[in-house]
Amino acid sequence: MRKIKGLRWYMIGLVTIGTVLGYLTRNAIAVAAPTLEAQLHITTQQYSYIVAAYSACYTVMQPVAGYILDILGTKVGYAVFAIMWAIFCAATALANSWGGLAIARAAVGAAEAAMIPAGLKASSEWFPAKERSIAVGYFNVGSSIGAMVAPPLVVWAIVAHSWQMAFIITGVLSLIWALCWLVFYKHPRQQKKLSDSERDYILSGQESHHQIDNGKKMSAGQILRNRQFWGIALPRFLAEPAWGTFNAWIPLFMFKAYGFNLKEIAMFAWMPMLFADLGCIVGGYLPPLFQRLFGVNLIVSRKLVVTMGAVLMIAPGTIGLFTSPYVAIALLCVGGFAHQALSGALITLSSDVFGRNEVATANGLTGMAAWTASTMFALVVGALADTLGFSPLFAALAVFDLLGALVIWTVLKNKPAAELEQTPAAPAAEPVRS
């Protein structure tokens, strides 16, 4: 059988396409929001309930989806969830009130909860440790590509046909991808088109907790009692409201703050997502660069990326100081880059810290923490945007990320969870340093 050179990059490309389509279905509601407000007589607060319904179900399902993925495996587990979110997205077209939209988006959120844990699990299977942040950066870029494609595609569907058609199109595209995933995805050990040299390169470059499948698996309770988990979960809790705001509120922010019409939203709303793409890719290459430049280990290199992103998030926090919509868009572009760089590092840390048998579960639990905050902040935006304005809310996001950077340095140790558990207690006079 003919071998395919560099097959691991094709696999992460397949994962990336799935993330693109997942975020396309997610962001369709944000782009359609001004139209939905007009045609279905939805208020800003009611729109926040729709966003919160999605976020709440996504939140609750994160650890459940991760657990199911660890049981069913990446191939079957991801396909099941993708088929469900495709069907639920298309069914959004049947809604005729904000309540109907909330139910439909809640179902989409529950199914899409598997997207990031599945992508991380696939990355941990197909890439050695030194390349994993690059792989995560590439599949995470799909989140911003999907958000970038959504404005022109959804506006085109609305203008050419109706808002309902936007959800039907995005749902059908996701269904096609899910079927392709079932056909093409395999673990490196079972992939016959993978060369022996590349298989050895992948497997020999993985940490011991990813190489060995001994059947042992941390329970959810053990993960929750692990300090390393909280060193990732708390920063994700503080960082995720920014990405939730970027995905769900930028079109409506442009409409309400600057009076942009639907076509102007299509012209400009994708720009922060383009820079978010760059943040995903650049953020993936930074950890190995920091390792070479500063001689730090893998986990410390991720911490440096998180810190850099948190500092750059100060830019969108200053939106209230300027009156020009174009300056606001530029600052949001910096924010998109910053958030996706730090987000990729935070997501990858789950695979650095936890083993192959619990990586999706651990990532699902950290994702639950993240989306709990995103859900809460969506409700805050809905309650205060029309009275307080968006500017103080963007400033709060910058403060959250800076706090997250502080937490990751003080809570997260520089070793995998398994190594910390196996490290014997040191004498009081000679404390163990990690």
VOPAGU-2260 file (C-alpha; in pm, 1 decimal, decimal comma):
REM VOPAGU-2260
SITE   aa  ch    i         X         Y         Z
SITE  MET   A    0       0,0       0,0       0,0
SITE  ARG   A    1     127,5     347,9     -91,6
SITE  LYS   A    2     242,0     544,2     213,4
SITE  ILE   A    3     155,2     912,9     254,0
SITE  LYS   A    4     441,6    1135,4     365,9
SITE  GLY   A    5     362,3    1369,0     656,4
SITE  LEU   A    6      25,2    1203,7     718,9
SITE  ARG   A    7       1,1    1354,8    1067,6
SITE  TRP   A    8     -46,5    1698,0     907,5
SITE  TYR   A    9    -332,1    1568,3     693,6
SITE  MET   A   10    -494,7    1431,3    1008,8
SITE  ILE   A   11    -470,8    1762,4    1190,4
SITE  GLY   A   12    -605,0    1928,1     874,9
SITE  LEU   A   13    -912,9    1706,0     901,3
SITE  VAL   A   14    -952,3    1804,7    1266,2
SITE  THR   A   15    -917,2    2172,2    1168,6
SITE  ILE   A   16   -1195,6    2149,9     910,4
SITE  GLY   A   17   -1423,7    2003,4    1177,5
SITE  THR   A   18   -1341,7    2292,6    1410,0
SITE  VAL   A   19   -1407,7    2542,0    1127,6
SITE  LEU   A   20   -1754,0    2396,6    1070,8
SITE  GLY   A   21   -1828,5    2372,9    1441,7
SITE  TYR   A   22   -1753,3    2740,9    1490,6
SITE  LEU   A   23   -1938,4    2829,0    1172,2
SITE  THR   A   24   -2253,6    2676,7    1319,5
SITE  ARG   A   25   -2178,2    2847,2    1651,6
SITE  ASN   A   26   -2127,5    3196,7    1506,5
SITE  ALA   A   27   -2418,7    3188,6    1265,3
SITE  ILE   A   28   -2648,2    3308,3    1544,7
SITE  ALA   A   29   -2424,2    3607,3    1622,5
SITE  VAL   A   30   -2419,8    3730,8    1262,7
SITE  ALA   A   31   -2794,4    3679,9    1228,3
SITE  ALA   A   32   -2865,7    3856,7    1559,6
SITE  PRO   A   33   -2965,0    4199,9    1415,2
SITE  THR   A   34   -3199,9    4027,0    1168,2
SITE  LEU   A   35   -3344,8    3803,9    1439,7
SITE  GLU   A   36   -3402,6    4103,9    1667,0
SITE  ALA   A   37   -3599,6    4275,5    1389,6
SITE  GLN   A   38   -3796,0    3979,5    1249,8
SITE  LEU   A   39   -3867,7    3788,1    1571,8
SITE  HIS   A   40   -3883,7    4099,2    1796,5
SITE  ILE   A   41   -3602,0    3979,5    2023,9
SITE  THR   A   42   -3446,8    4214,2    2281,2
SITE  THR   A   43   -3076,7    4229,8    2367,5
SITE  GLN   A   44   -3144,8    4058,3    2699,4
SITE  GLN   A   45   -3342,4    3781,9    2528,3
SITE  TYR   A   46   -3053,6    3736,5    2286,6
SITE  SER   A   47   -2824,6    3696,3    2588,4
SITE  TYR   A   48   -3052,7    3414,1    2708,2
SITE  ILE   A   49   -3004,9    3240,2    2371,4
SITE  VAL   A   50   -2627,7    3276,6    2401,0
SITE  ALA   A   51   -2636,7    3159,9    2762,7
SITE  ALA   A   52   -2848,1    2854,8    2671,6
SITE  TYR   A   53   -2580,9    2747,2    2424,5
SITE  SER   A   54   -2301,3    2817,5    2672,2
SITE  ALA   A   55   -2474,1    2645,4    2964,2
SITE  CYS   A   56   -2530,6    2320,2    2775,6
SITE  TYR   A   57   -2180,4    2337,3    2630,6
SITE  THR   A   58   -2054,3    2382,0    2985,9
SITE  VAL   A   59   -2244,0    2091,8    3139,4
SITE  MET   A   60   -2156,5    1856,9    2853,7
SITE  GLN   A   61   -1780,7    1930,4    2843,7
SITE  PRO   A   62   -1677,2    1667,7    3100,4
SITE  VAL   A   63   -1947,3    1426,5    2979,1
SITE  ALA   A   64   -1827,7    1456,7    2620,0
SITE  GLY   A   65   -1465,6    1414,0    2728,6
SITE  TYR   A   66   -1553,2    1100,6    2925,6
SITE  ILE   A   67   -1746,0     954,5    2630,3
SITE  LEU   A   68   -1455,7    1030,2    2395,6
SITE  ASP   A   69   -1213,1     848,8    2627,2
SITE  ILE   A   70   -1447,3     545,9    2625,9
SITE  LEU   A   71   -1555,1     535,2    2257,4
SITE  GLY   A   72   -1227,5     662,0    2115,7
SITE  THR   A   73   -1159,1     965,1    1902,6
SITE  LYS   A   74   -1293,2     829,1    1573,2
SITE  VAL   A   75   -1640,6     709,2    1675,7
SITE  GLY   A   76   -1693,3     952,7    1962,9
SITE  TYR   A   77   -1623,7    1266,4    1760,5
SITE  ALA   A   78   -1838,1    1146,9    1468,2
SITE  VAL   A   79   -2138,8    1087,6    1694,8
SITE  PHE   A   80   -2122,3    1436,8    1842,0
SITE  ALA   A   81   -2060,9    1602,6    1503,5
SITE  ILE   A   82   -2364,3    1435,1    1348,5
SITE  MET   A   83   -2577,4    1555,6    1639,2
SITE  TRP   A   84   -2462,1    1917,5    1617,8
SITE  ALA   A   85   -2520,5    1917,2    1239,8
SITE  ILE   A   86   -2880,3    1802,2    1284,0
SITE  PHE   A   87   -2951,7    2042,6    1570,3
SITE  CYS   A   88   -2803,3    2336,4    1378,6
SITE  ALA   A   89   -3023,9    2272,7    1076,0
SITE  ALA   A   90   -3323,1    2236,9    1310,9
SITE  THR   A   91   -3261,2    2594,1    1433,8
SITE  ALA   A   92   -3441,9    2702,3    1115,8
SITE  LEU   A   93   -3767,3    2574,8    1268,0
SITE  ALA   A   94   -3759,7    2824,8    1557,7
SITE  ASN   A   95   -4001,1    3119,2    1552,3
SITE  SER   A   96   -3931,2    3285,1    1890,4
SITE  TRP   A   97   -3639,2    3354,4    2120,5
SITE  GLY   A   98   -3742,9    3054,3    2329,4
SITE  GLY   A   99   -3730,7    2824,2    2028,4
SITE  LEU   A  100   -3392,0    2961,4    1932,2
SITE  ALA   A  101   -3266,1    2907,9    2287,4
SITE  ILE   A  102   -3374,7    2541,4    2283,9
SITE  ALA   A  103   -3216,8    2479,7    1942,8
SITE  ARG   A  104   -2889,9    2649,8    2036,3
SITE  ALA   A  105   -2879,9    2464,7    2367,5
SITE  ALA   A  106   -2890,1    2136,2    2175,9
SITE  VAL   A  107   -2611,8    2255,1    1943,0
SITE  GLY   A  108   -2401,7    2358,0    2242,0
SITE  ALA   A  109   -2442,7    2019,4    2409,1
SITE  ALA   A  110   -2322,3    1838,8    2096,6
SITE  GLU   A  111   -2037,7    2079,3    2018,2
SITE  ALA   A  112   -1893,5    2030,2    2367,1
SITE  ALA   A  113   -1692,6    1738,6    2223,8
SITE  MET   A  114   -1515,4    1953,4    1963,8
SITE  ILE   A  115   -1211,7    2079,3    2159,5
SITE  PRO   A  116   -1158,4    1764,6    2373,7
SITE  ALA   A  117   -1172,2    1554,4    2055,0
SITE  GLY   A  118    -927,9    1782,3    1875,0
SITE  LEU   A  119    -688,4    1768,6    2169,0
SITE  LYS   A  120    -719,0    1390,7    2193,9
SITE  ALA   A  121    -645,3    1355,0    1821,4
SITE  SER   A  122    -343,9    1586,2    1857,3
SITE  SER   A  123    -208,1    1381,2    2148,4
SITE  GLU   A  124    -247,4    1065,3    1937,9
SITE  TRP   A  125     -88,9    1194,8    1618,0
SITE  PHE   A  126     192,1    1425,6    1736,7
SITE  PRO   A  127     505,3    1400,1    1949,7
SITE  ALA   A  128     520,2    1630,0    2250,4
SITE  LYS   A  129     748,6    1885,9    2085,7
SITE  GLU   A  130     501,9    1940,6    1799,9
SITE  ARG   A  131     179,3    1917,4    1997,0
SITE  SER   A  132     137,6    2290,3    2057,5
SITE  ILE   A  133     180,6    2348,0    1682,4
SITE  ALA   A  134     -85,4    2085,6    1607,7
SITE  VAL   A  135    -323,2    2236,0    1863,4
SITE  GLY   A  136    -254,7    2579,3    1715,8
SITE  TYR   A  137    -354,1    2457,2    1370,6
SITE  PHE   A  138    -675,2    2284,7    1478,2
SITE  ASN   A  139    -761,7    2573,4    1710,3
SITE  VAL   A  140    -724,1    2809,4    1414,6
SITE  GLY   A  141   -1042,5    2647,5    1288,6
SITE  SER   A  142   -1236,1    2824,5    1564,2
SITE  SER   A  143   -1146,4    3165,7    1428,7
SITE  ILE   A  144   -1169,6    3062,0    1062,9
SITE  GLY   A  145   -1524,4    2945,7    1129,7
SITE  ALA   A  146   -1601,6    3274,3    1301,5
SITE  MET   A  147   -1436,2    3460,4    1012,3
SITE  VAL   A  148   -1633,2    3276,3     743,4
SITE  ALA   A  149   -1964,1    3316,3     927,2
SITE  PRO   A  150   -2029,7    3690,1     858,3
SITE  PRO   A  151   -2010,8    3680,5     475,7
SITE  LEU   A  152   -2175,2    3337,8     445,5
SITE  VAL   A  153   -2462,7    3409,0     684,5
SITE  VAL   A  154   -2525,1    3757,0     542,1
SITE  TRP   A  155   -2527,6    3608,7     191,0
SITE  ALA   A  156   -2780,7    3343,1     296,8
SITE  ILE   A  157   -3002,7    3606,4     462,4
SITE  VAL   A  158   -2990,7    3843,9     165,6
SITE  ALA   A  159   -3031,4    3568,1     -96,1
SITE  HIS   A  160   -3296,2    3367,7      87,9
SITE  SER   A  161   -3362,5    3393,2     464,3
SITE  TRP   A  162   -3197,1    3361,8     805,4
SITE  GLN   A  163   -3329,7    3005,2     822,5
SITE  MET   A  164   -3120,5    2907,8     518,5
SITE  ALA   A  165   -2801,6    3010,8     700,6
SITE  PHE   A  166   -2858,5    2742,5     964,8
SITE  ILE   A  167   -2957,3    2477,6     710,5
SITE  ILE   A  168   -2642,0    2534,7     504,4
SITE  THR   A  169   -2407,6    2524,1     803,4
SITE  GLY   A  170   -2576,3    2212,5     940,1
SITE  VAL   A  171   -2546,2    2024,3     610,2
SITE  LEU   A  172   -2177,6    2112,7     578,5
SITE  SER   A  173   -2109,0    1973,8     927,8
SITE  LEU   A  174   -2294,5    1651,6     845,5
SITE  ILE   A  175   -2079,5    1595,9     535,0
SITE  TRP   A  176   -1764,3    1646,6     740,8
SITE  ALA   A  177   -1877,7    1398,2    1009,0
SITE  LEU   A  178   -1916,7    1126,4     747,0
SITE  CYS   A  179   -1571,0    1203,7     606,2
SITE  TRP   A  180   -1425,9    1179,8     959,3
SITE  LEU   A  181   -1567,1     830,8    1000,8
SITE  VAL   A  182   -1407,8     721,0     674,4
SITE  PHE   A  183   -1060,8     874,2     707,9
SITE  TYR   A  184    -962,5     903,1    1075,8
SITE  LYS   A  185    -761,3     624,7    1238,7
SITE  HIS   A  186    -512,7     605,0    1526,6
SITE  PRO   A  187    -147,0     600,9    1407,9
SITE  ARG   A  188    -110,8     239,4    1520,0
SITE  GLN   A  189    -396,4     134,7    1288,7
SITE  GLN   A  190    -327,8     367,8     995,5
SITE  LYS   A  191    -185,0     152,3     714,0
SITE  LYS   A  192     -96,0     451,9     496,5
SITE  LEU   A  193     137,3     588,0     763,9
SITE  SER   A  194     504,9     514,6     700,6
SITE  ASP   A  195     696,0     318,1     964,5
SITE  SER   A  196     944,2     602,5    1008,9
SITE  GLU   A  197     670,5     860,1    1074,6
SITE  ARG   A  198     489,6     623,7    1310,7
SITE  ASP   A  199     810,3     574,2    1508,1
SITE  TYR   A  200     873,2     949,6    1508,4
SITE  ILE   A  201     525,2    1016,9    1649,9
SITE  LEU   A  202     516,7     744,0    1912,1
SITE  SER   A  203     877,3     772,8    2030,6
SITE  GLY   A  204     836,4    1147,9    2078,9
SITE  GLN   A  205     539,8    1116,0    2312,5
SITE  GLU   A  206     565,3    1123,5    2690,4
SITE  SER   A  207     538,8     794,5    2876,8
SITE  HIS   A  208     185,8     874,4    2993,1
SITE  HIS   A  209      80,6     890,4    2626,7
SITE  GLN   A  210     284,4     594,6    2501,0
SITE  ILE   A  211     155,8     338,6    2749,2
SITE  ASP   A  212    -204,3     222,5    2748,6
SITE  ASN   A  213    -217,2      26,8    3074,9
SITE  GLY   A  214    -590,7      59,1    3117,3
SITE  LYS   A  215    -554,6     279,9    3425,1
SITE  LYS   A  216    -754,8     599,1    3420,3
SITE  MET   A  217    -792,3     881,3    3670,5
SITE  SER   A  218   -1149,0     920,6    3787,7
SITE  ALA   A  219   -1316,3    1259,2    3760,0
SITE  GLY   A  220   -1281,8    1290,4    4138,2
SITE  GLN   A  221    -906,9    1226,0    4122,7
SITE  ILE   A  222    -867,5    1484,5    3848,1
SITE  LEU   A  223   -1066,4    1741,4    4046,3
SITE  ARG   A  224    -848,1    1681,5    4352,8
SITE  ASN   A  225    -533,1    1732,2    4150,1
SITE  ARG   A  226    -360,5    2070,0    4189,2
SITE  GLN   A  227    -248,2    2058,8    3824,7
SITE  PHE   A  228    -609,6    2051,9    3712,4
SITE  TRP   A  229    -686,5    2376,0    3896,2
SITE  GLY   A  230    -371,4    2534,1    3759,0
SITE  ILE   A  231    -532,5    2499,8    3413,6
SITE  ALA   A  232    -903,0    2524,8    3500,6
SITE  LEU   A  233    -885,7    2858,1    3685,8
SITE  PRO   A  234    -699,2    3043,2    3406,5
SITE  ARG   A  235    -944,4    2898,0    3154,0
SITE  PHE   A  236   -1232,8    3015,9    3374,0
SITE  LEU   A  237   -1088,5    3367,8    3365,8
SITE  ALA   A  238    -997,8    3367,1    2993,9
SITE  GLU   A  239   -1302,3    3213,1    2826,0
SITE  PRO   A  240   -1545,3    3507,5    2869,4
SITE  ALA   A  241   -1328,8    3698,7    2620,3
SITE  TRP   A  242   -1370,8    3437,2    2348,4
SITE  GLY   A  243   -1739,8    3399,5    2423,5
SITE  THR   A  244   -1778,1    3775,5    2385,0
SITE  PHE   A  245   -1580,8    3784,1    2060,0
SITE  ASN   A  246   -1791,6    3505,1    1910,5
SITE  ALA   A  247   -2138,4    3608,5    2027,0
SITE  TRP   A  248   -2130,3    3986,1    2063,9
SITE  ILE   A  249   -1899,4    4159,7    1812,4
SITE  PRO   A  250   -2164,0    4190,5    1534,3
SITE  LEU   A  251   -2421,6    4325,5    1780,3
SITE  PHE   A  252   -2158,8    4553,3    1938,7
SITE  MET   A  253   -2081,8    4702,5    1595,6
SITE  PHE   A  254   -2453,2    4741,5    1524,6
SITE  LYS   A  255   -2540,1    4909,7    1855,4
SITE  ALA   A  256   -2223,8    5109,8    1927,5
SITE  TYR   A  257   -2146,9    5233,8    1575,6
SITE  GLY   A  258   -2467,6    5182,4    1378,4
SITE  PHE   A  259   -2318,3    4931,9    1133,5
SITE  ASN   A  260   -2571,4    4776,5     895,8
SITE  LEU   A  261   -2575,6    4409,8     791,4
SITE  LYS   A  262   -2340,5    4459,2     495,1
SITE  GLU   A  263   -2091,6    4659,6     704,6
SITE  ILE   A  264   -2095,6    4382,7     963,0
SITE  ALA   A  265   -2016,0    4135,0     683,6
SITE  MET   A  266   -1725,1    4359,5     577,2
SITE  PHE   A  267   -1564,0    4408,2     919,1
SITE  ALA   A  268   -1679,4    4147,5    1173,4
SITE  TRP   A  269   -1446,8    3880,6    1032,6
SITE  MET   A  270   -1128,0    4085,3    1081,6
SITE  PRO   A  271   -1067,4    4009,3    1453,3
SITE  MET   A  272   -1108,1    3643,3    1365,2
SITE  LEU   A  273    -837,2    3666,0    1099,4
SITE  PHE   A  274    -596,9    3789,5    1366,0
SITE  ALA   A  275    -725,5    3516,6    1595,2
SITE  ASP   A  276    -613,3    3270,8    1325,1
SITE  LEU   A  277    -265,6    3421,4    1341,0
SITE  GLY   A  278    -273,0    3394,0    1720,0
SITE  CYS   A  279    -349,7    3021,8    1697,0
SITE  ILE   A  280     -62,0    2955,4    1457,5
SITE  VAL   A  281     198,5    3187,0    1612,4
SITE  GLY   A  282      99,2    3072,5    1961,7
SITE  GLY   A  283     164,2    2713,1    1856,7
SITE  TYR   A  284     520,4    2788,4    1745,0
SITE  LEU   A  285     610,9    3002,7    2047,0
SITE  PRO   A  286     654,1    2725,5    2311,0
SITE  PRO   A  287     934,5    2543,2    2124,3
SITE  LEU   A  288    1089,9    2884,4    2049,1
SITE  PHE   A  289    1080,2    2980,3    2417,9
SITE  GLN   A  290    1230,8    2643,0    2509,0
SITE  ARG   A  291    1527,3    2708,5    2280,4
SITE  LEU   A  292    1572,4    3074,4    2376,9
SITE  PHE   A  293    1527,5    3048,5    2753,1
SITE  GLY   A  294    1608,5    2683,5    2823,8
SITE  VAL   A  295    1275,0    2625,0    2998,8
SITE  ASN   A  296    1072,9    2304,1    3001,7
SITE  LEU   A  297     751,8    2237,3    2809,6
SITE  ILE   A  298     507,3    2352,8    3076,7
SITE  VAL   A  299     694,9    2676,0    3152,7
SITE  SER   A  300     701,1    2757,8    2779,6
SITE  ARG   A  301     318,9    2735,1    2775,5
SITE  LYS   A  302     301,4    2965,6    3079,1
SITE  LEU   A  303     507,1    3226,2    2891,8
SITE  VAL   A  304     262,0    3219,7    2599,6
SITE  VAL   A  305     -33,4    3262,6    2836,2
SITE  THR   A  306     138,3    3559,9    2998,8
SITE  MET   A  307     216,8    3725,0    2664,4
SITE  GLY   A  308    -145,5    3685,9    2552,2
SITE  ALA   A  309    -278,9    3826,5    2880,0
SITE  VAL   A  310     -65,9    4139,8    2846,6
SITE  LEU   A  311    -181,5    4193,0    2486,0
SITE  MET   A  312    -545,5    4161,4    2599,9
SITE  ILE   A  313    -504,4    4506,5    2756,8
SITE  ALA   A  314    -554,2    4647,2    2402,7
SITE  PRO   A  315    -926,8    4559,4    2362,1
SITE  GLY   A  316    -973,0    4658,6    2724,9
SITE  THR   A  317    -907,2    5019,9    2620,2
SITE  ILE   A  318   -1182,0    5037,1    2355,3
SITE  GLY   A  319   -1375,8    5285,9    2567,4
SITE  LEU   A  320   -1096,2    5542,1    2529,5
SITE  PHE   A  321   -1157,4    5579,7    2154,6
SITE  THR   A  322   -1456,7    5690,7    1945,6
SITE  SER   A  323   -1352,6    5561,8    1603,2
SITE  PRO   A  324   -1510,5    5227,7    1501,4
SITE  TYR   A  325   -1198,5    5147,6    1299,6
SITE  VAL   A  326    -975,8    5186,7    1605,0
SITE  ALA   A  327   -1217,9    4960,2    1791,6
SITE  ILE   A  328   -1188,4    4697,6    1518,7
SITE  ALA   A  329    -807,5    4724,2    1530,0
SITE  LEU   A  330    -805,9    4674,1    1907,1
SITE  LEU   A  331   -1038,3    4376,5    1872,3
SITE  CYS   A  332    -791,9    4232,9    1617,6
SITE  VAL   A  333    -514,7    4253,0    1879,0
SITE  GLY   A  334    -749,7    4088,5    2126,3
SITE  GLY   A  335    -833,4    3807,8    1884,6
SITE  PHE   A  336    -463,8    3735,7    1833,1
SITE  ALA   A  337    -389,9    3754,0    2205,8
SITE  HIS   A  338    -674,5    3533,7    2322,1
SITE  GLN   A  339    -620,3    3253,5    2072,2
SITE  ALA   A  340    -247,9    3243,8    2144,6
SITE  LEU   A  341    -306,1    3203,4    2519,4
SITE  SER   A  342    -607,5    2977,0    2467,7
SITE  GLY   A  343    -407,9    2731,2    2257,1
SITE  ALA   A  344    -142,6    2711,6    2529,3
SITE  LEU   A  345    -405,1    2650,4    2798,9
SITE  ILE   A  346    -579,4    2378,6    2596,8
SITE  THR   A  347    -250,3    2203,8    2517,2
SITE  LEU   A  348    -151,3    2198,6    2884,6
SITE  SER   A  349    -415,7    1932,2    2952,1
SITE  SER   A  350    -228,4    1690,2    2725,4
SITE  ASP   A  351     107,0    1790,9    2879,0
SITE  VAL   A  352     -15,7    1728,5    3232,3
SITE  PHE   A  353    -258,3    1434,0    3198,1
SITE  GLY   A  354    -218,8    1091,6    3035,8
SITE  ARG   A  355    -381,2     941,6    2726,8
SITE  ASN   A  356    -657,3     764,5    2921,5
SITE  GLU   A  357    -787,6    1079,5    3090,0
SITE  VAL   A  358    -677,4    1366,5    2864,9
SITE  ALA   A  359   -1021,1    1423,0    2709,6
SITE  THR   A  360   -1192,9    1394,7    3048,8
SITE  ALA   A  361    -948,8    1643,2    3204,6
SITE  ASN   A  362    -986,5    1880,8    2912,1
SITE  GLY   A  363   -1363,9    1849,8    2932,9
SITE  LEU   A  364   -1355,9    1943,0    3300,4
SITE  THR   A  365   -1131,9    2246,1    3238,6
SITE  GLY   A  366   -1364,9    2336,2    2952,8
SITE  MET   A  367   -1658,3    2314,2    3191,6
SITE  ALA   A  368   -1487,5    2568,0    3415,1
SITE  ALA   A  369   -1419,5    2791,2    3114,6
SITE  TRP   A  370   -1771,5    2782,6    2980,7
SITE  THR   A  371   -1927,4    2835,3    3320,8
SITE  ALA   A  372   -1758,4    3174,7    3318,9
SITE  SER   A  373   -1857,1    3236,9    2957,0
SITE  THR   A  374   -2222,4    3162,9    3034,5
SITE  MET   A  375   -2222,4    3394,4    3335,0
SITE  PHE   A  376   -2055,0    3674,6    3142,1
SITE  ALA   A  377   -2302,3    3643,8    2851,9
SITE  LEU   A  378   -2583,4    3713,5    3097,7
SITE  VAL   A  379   -2391,6    4010,0    3238,6
SITE  VAL   A  380   -2345,4    4154,7    2888,3
SITE  GLY   A  381   -2714,5    4106,6    2812,8
SITE  ALA   A  382   -2815,6    4282,3    3133,1
SITE  LEU   A  383   -2573,0    4575,7    3112,2
SITE  ALA   A  384   -2484,1    4638,4    2745,7
SITE  ASP   A  385   -2783,9    4862,4    2673,4
SITE  THR   A  386   -2738,2    5069,5    2990,3
SITE  LEU   A  387   -2370,9    5056,0    3088,9
SITE  GLY   A  388   -2233,6    5006,7    2737,4
SITE  PHE   A  389   -1978,7    4758,2    2604,7
SITE  SER   A  390   -1658,8    4946,1    2697,7
SITE  PRO   A  391   -1646,2    4857,7    3071,5
SITE  LEU   A  392   -1717,3    4497,2    2980,9
SITE  PHE   A  393   -1418,3    4480,7    2746,8
SITE  ALA   A  394   -1202,2    4634,9    3022,9
SITE  ALA   A  395   -1315,1    4361,6    3262,2
SITE  LEU   A  396   -1203,2    4094,9    3013,1
SITE  ALA   A  397    -848,7    4234,7    3015,4
SITE  VAL   A  398    -838,3    4220,9    3397,5
SITE  PHE   A  399    -962,5    3860,4    3394,6
SITE  ASP   A  400    -681,3    3748,4    3162,7
SITE  LEU   A  401    -413,2    3920,1    3370,2
SITE  LEU   A  402    -546,0    3744,3    3680,4
SITE  GLY   A  403    -539,7    3415,0    3488,3
SITE  ALA   A  404    -170,5    3464,1    3407,5
SITE  LEU   A  405    -100,9    3522,9    3776,7
SITE  VAL   A  406    -286,1    3205,1    3872,2
SITE  ILE   A  407    -104,0    2983,9    3623,8
SITE  TRP   A  408     235,1    3085,3    3764,5
SITE  THR   A  409     131,5    3035,6    4126,3
SITE  VAL   A  410     -81,2    2718,6    4105,8
SITE  LEU   A  411      42,3    2505,9    3812,2
SITE  LYS   A  412     356,6    2303,6    3885,0
SITE  ASN   A  413     607,2    2233,5    3610,4
SITE  LYS   A  414     559,4    1855,9    3599,2
SITE  PRO   A  415     286,5    1618,3    3470,5
SITE  ALA   A  416      25,3    1514,7    3726,5
SITE  ALA   A  417     147,2    1153,4    3726,2
SITE  GLU   A  418     505,8    1256,8    3810,8
SITE  LEU   A  419     387,6    1475,7    4098,1
SITE  GLU   A  420     182,7    1189,6    4240,1
SITE  GLN   A  421     482,2     955,5    4221,0
SITE  THR   A  422     728,4    1203,7    4373,4
SITE  PRO   A  423     802,7    1094,5    4734,6
SITE  ALA   A  424     763,4    1348,7    5008,1
SITE  ALA   A  425    1088,8    1532,6    5076,0
SITE  PRO   A  426    1229,8    1615,1    5418,4
SITE  ALA   A  427    1116,8    1949,0    5558,7
SITE  ALA   A  428    1469,1    2088,3    5538,6
SITE  GLU   A  429    1493,7    2010,7    5165,7
SITE  PRO   A  430    1163,4    2095,8    4997,6
SITE  VAL   A  431    1106,4    1956,7    4650,0
SITE  ARG   A  432    1112,3    2220,7    4378,5
SITE  SER   A  433     913,8    2167,5    4061,6
